């Protein structure tokens, strides 16, 4: 598979992930003053469904990373080419930014629109539950590590074939159910970057954490997954 097609798949997959997941938060989590919004559980499911569907749609082309932390975690696990990491990450961030721009254009068509947090991630005053920087860093690190362990394990040669996207999508749903109150859930620097640019808060100033903690957690998770899934003779 050519690198151009892989990068196109990563761009598209990340676009759909950010547009679908963050779009559910911006457009559907609340519906005016009614109780018709999908709330945290619905947003969690939206993120899980987007990664599941896009993994089936284009995962066979690029590996279905859609996330700079996943790319670097898979490099650590020996599952991805280190030379592809830079181009993959650029394509993922571009896809996230494109999704944020399209989502902003659509959302701003509503009367009385105010971007506010615009589904961005944060700690302290920008955390849904006002959690500290330390708490935010810990949960992003731990949950991204868990995410990589699931990815590496479910895509290993001994795992049931064809079911990896389901396990990965459900894992991402669970991750969001746990951590939306803490950081609004990142575990994905491209997702965080894609909407922080459009938020009317200090989200850009806090964006560094949502690169550092997920990437560190992903590398640790990738190494753990590599150890757990090593061939028996290693």
C-alpha positions as CSV (number, residue, x, y, z in Angstrom):
1,X,0.0,0.0,0.0
2,X,1.4,3.4,-1.0
3,X,2.2,5.9,1.7
4,X,-0.1,8.5,0.1
5,X,-3.1,6.1,0.4
6,X,-2.1,5.3,4.0
7,X,-1.9,9.1,4.9
8,X,-5.3,9.7,3.1
9,X,-6.8,6.9,5.2
10,X,-5.4,8.4,8.4
11,X,-6.7,11.9,7.5
12,X,-10.1,10.6,6.7
13,X,-10.3,8.3,9.8
14,X,-9.2,11.1,12.1
15,X,-11.6,13.6,10.5
16,X,-14.6,11.2,11.1
17,X,-13.4,10.4,14.6
18,X,-13.2,14.1,15.6
19,X,-16.2,15.2,13.7
20,X,-18.4,12.4,15.0
21,X,-17.2,12.4,18.5
22,X,-16.8,16.1,19.1
23,X,-19.8,16.8,16.9
24,X,-21.9,14.7,19.2
25,X,-20.7,16.8,22.2
26,X,-21.2,20.1,20.5
27,X,-24.4,19.5,18.6
28,X,-26.3,16.8,20.5
29,X,-25.1,16.4,24.1
30,X,-27.6,19.1,25.1
31,X,-30.7,20.3,23.2
32,X,-31.7,23.7,24.3
33,X,-33.4,23.6,27.7
34,X,-34.9,20.1,27.1
35,X,-33.9,16.7,28.3
36,X,-33.4,15.4,24.7
37,X,-29.6,15.6,24.6
38,X,-27.5,12.4,24.5
39,X,-25.4,13.4,27.6
40,X,-22.1,11.8,28.6
41,X,-23.1,8.3,27.8
42,X,-24.2,9.2,24.2
43,X,-20.9,11.2,23.6
44,X,-18.9,8.2,24.9
45,X,-20.7,5.9,22.5
46,X,-20.3,8.3,19.6
47,X,-16.5,8.2,20.0
48,X,-16.4,4.5,20.3
49,X,-18.7,4.0,17.2
50,X,-16.6,6.4,15.1
51,X,-13.3,4.6,15.7
52,X,-15.0,1.2,15.3
53,X,-16.6,2.1,12.0
54,X,-13.5,3.8,10.5
55,X,-11.3,1.0,11.6
56,X,-13.4,-1.4,9.5
57,X,-13.6,1.2,6.7
58,X,-10.0,2.1,6.2
59,X,-8.0,0.3,8.9
60,X,-6.9,-2.3,6.3
61,X,-5.2,0.6,4.4
62,X,-3.3,2.4,7.1
63,X,-3.7,0.3,10.3
64,X,-6.4,2.6,11.6
65,X,-4.4,4.7,14.1
66,X,-6.3,8.0,13.8
67,X,-4.3,9.2,16.8
68,X,-0.7,10.4,17.2
69,X,-0.4,8.7,20.6
70,X,-1.6,5.4,19.0
71,X,1.0,5.7,16.3
72,X,3.8,6.3,18.7
73,X,2.6,3.5,21.0
74,X,2.5,1.1,18.1
75,X,6.0,2.1,17.2
76,X,7.0,1.2,20.8
77,X,5.2,-2.1,20.4
78,X,7.1,-2.9,17.2
79,X,3.8,-2.8,15.2
80,X,4.5,0.4,13.2
81,X,7.3,1.7,11.0
82,X,9.1,4.5,12.9
83,X,9.7,6.3,9.5
84,X,6.0,6.6,9.0
85,X,5.3,8.1,12.4
86,X,5.9,11.7,11.4
87,X,3.8,11.7,8.2
88,X,1.0,9.8,10.0
89,X,0.9,12.4,12.8
90,X,0.8,15.3,10.4
91,X,-2.1,13.6,8.5
92,X,-4.0,12.9,11.8
93,X,-3.6,16.5,13.0
94,X,-4.7,17.9,9.7
95,X,-7.8,15.6,9.8
96,X,-8.6,16.8,13.3
97,X,-8.3,20.4,12.3
98,X,-10.4,20.0,9.2
99,X,-13.1,18.3,11.3
100,X,-13.0,21.1,13.9
101,X,-13.3,23.7,11.1
102,X,-16.3,22.0,9.5
103,X,-17.9,21.4,12.9
104,X,-17.5,25.1,13.8
105,X,-19.0,26.1,10.5
106,X,-22.1,24.0,11.1
107,X,-22.5,24.8,14.8
108,X,-22.2,28.5,14.2
109,X,-25.3,28.3,12.0
110,X,-27.5,28.0,15.1
111,X,-29.1,31.2,16.4
112,X,-27.3,32.5,19.5
113,X,-24.2,30.3,18.9
114,X,-21.3,30.6,21.3
115,X,-18.3,28.3,20.9
116,X,-17.5,28.2,24.6
117,X,-15.4,25.2,25.3
118,X,-16.3,23.6,21.9
119,X,-15.7,20.0,23.2
120,X,-12.1,20.9,24.1
121,X,-10.1,19.2,26.8
122,X,-8.9,20.9,30.0
123,X,-8.0,20.8,33.7
124,X,-8.7,23.1,36.6
125,X,-11.4,25.6,35.5
126,X,-11.6,23.9,32.1
127,X,-12.3,20.5,33.5
128,X,-16.0,19.5,33.6
129,X,-15.5,18.5,37.2
130,X,-12.8,21.1,38.0
131,X,-10.1,18.4,38.4
132,X,-6.5,19.4,39.0
133,X,-3.7,19.2,36.4
134,X,-2.2,16.3,38.3
135,X,-5.5,14.3,38.2
136,X,-5.9,15.1,34.5
137,X,-2.4,14.0,33.7
138,X,-2.8,10.8,35.6
139,X,-6.1,9.8,34.0
140,X,-4.9,10.6,30.5
141,X,-1.7,8.7,31.0
142,X,-3.3,5.6,32.5
143,X,-6.3,5.4,30.1
144,X,-4.1,5.9,27.0
145,X,-1.8,3.1,28.3
146,X,-4.8,0.8,28.7
147,X,-6.1,1.8,25.2
148,X,-2.7,0.7,23.7
149,X,-2.8,-2.6,25.6
150,X,-6.2,-3.3,24.2
151,X,-5.1,-2.3,20.6
152,X,-1.9,-4.4,20.7
153,X,-3.6,-7.4,22.3
154,X,-6.7,-7.4,20.0
155,X,-4.6,-7.1,16.9
156,X,-2.1,-9.8,17.9
157,X,-1.8,-12.9,15.8
158,X,-3.4,-15.1,18.4
159,X,-6.5,-12.9,18.9
160,X,-9.7,-13.8,17.1
161,X,-9.5,-12.4,13.6
162,X,-11.8,-9.6,12.5
163,X,-12.9,-8.5,16.0
164,X,-10.2,-6.0,16.9
165,X,-12.3,-2.9,15.8
166,X,-15.1,-3.9,18.1
167,X,-12.7,-4.3,21.1
168,X,-11.0,-1.0,20.3
169,X,-14.3,0.8,19.9
170,X,-15.7,-0.5,23.1
171,X,-12.5,0.4,24.9
172,X,-12.7,3.9,23.7
173,X,-16.3,4.1,24.8
174,X,-15.3,2.9,28.3
175,X,-12.5,5.4,28.4
176,X,-14.9,8.2,27.7
177,X,-17.4,7.0,30.3
178,X,-14.6,7.2,32.9
179,X,-12.9,10.4,32.0
180,X,-15.3,12.9,30.5
181,X,-15.9,14.4,33.9
182,X,-12.1,14.8,34.5
183,X,-10.7,16.1,31.2
184,X,-13.5,15.8,28.7
185,X,-11.4,12.9,27.5
186,X,-8.5,13.3,25.1
187,X,-6.3,10.2,24.9
188,X,-5.7,11.6,21.4
189,X,-3.7,14.7,20.7
190,X,-5.2,15.2,17.2
191,X,-8.7,15.2,18.7
192,X,-7.6,17.8,21.3
193,X,-5.9,20.0,18.8
194,X,-8.7,19.8,16.3
195,X,-11.2,21.7,18.5
196,X,-9.0,23.7,20.9
197,X,-8.2,26.1,18.1
198,X,-11.9,27.1,17.9
199,X,-12.7,27.2,21.6
200,X,-13.4,30.5,23.3
201,X,-11.5,29.5,26.4
202,X,-7.8,29.0,27.4
203,X,-7.9,25.5,25.9
204,X,-4.9,26.2,23.6
205,X,-2.8,27.1,26.7
206,X,-3.6,23.7,28.2
207,X,-3.1,21.7,25.0
208,X,0.4,20.7,25.9
209,X,-0.9,18.3,28.5
210,X,-3.1,16.5,26.0
211,X,0.0,15.8,23.9
212,X,2.4,14.9,26.7
213,X,0.2,12.6,28.9
214,X,-1.4,10.5,26.1
215,X,1.9,10.0,24.2
216,X,3.7,9.0,27.4
217,X,0.9,6.6,28.3
218,X,0.7,5.2,24.8
219,X,4.5,4.4,24.8
220,X,4.2,2.6,28.2
221,X,1.1,0.8,27.0
222,X,2.8,-0.2,23.8
223,X,5.7,-1.6,25.6
224,X,3.5,-3.5,28.0
225,X,1.4,-4.9,25.1
226,X,4.6,-5.9,23.3
227,X,5.8,-7.8,26.4
228,X,2.4,-9.5,27.0
229,X,2.0,-10.6,23.4
230,X,5.5,-11.6,22.6
231,X,5.9,-15.0,21.0
232,X,6.4,-17.8,23.5
233,X,10.0,-18.4,22.5
234,X,11.1,-14.8,23.3
